[in-house]
Amino acid sequence: MNRRSMDIVRELLGVGDDATFAILAERFDVLERTIRNDIASINSFLEGSGLGLINYGPGGSIVLPDDFVELRDRLPEGDSLRIGSRATSGGCLRVCSSQTLRVTSPSPRWRAAWARAA
């Protein structure tokens, strides 16, 4: 989850089921579609954590699962929890979770892209 997604979770923990896509979009100065994408990212995190998923209600409302409050204890205090990869000049730095880093050799595909760019 990126910082905005984590901020959305914190916002939802504060307001509960009173939130709508329109309210969150205005609060974070983004499109409602962006909020829907962020909710999809949050749902991926929830699913991986064994928690219920956020659902969409009528009129753009957001329906939180009963166990959503458990997220309060699972969120890191820092700016973000990133899961993904970042290419570096000497290899690939893969961030698997907030506590695990894996450095691997660049893939042949990445090497070819790097050679074209150089």
Number of C-alpha atoms within 10 A of each C-alpha: 19 15 13 14 19 20 15 20 21 16 14 20 16 12 9 16 14 12 17 20 20 16 15 20 17 13 11 14 11 12 13 18 12 15 23 15 12 19 22 16 16 20 18 14 14 18 13 10 11 9 18 15 20 18 13 15 12 8 9 13 16 20 18 20 15 11 12 17 17 11 15 11 8 9 13 12 8 9 11 16 19 14 14 11 14 10 13 11 9 10 15 17 18 17 17 14 12 12 7 9 12 11 13 12 12 17 11 9 9 14 14 12 11 13 9 8 7 6
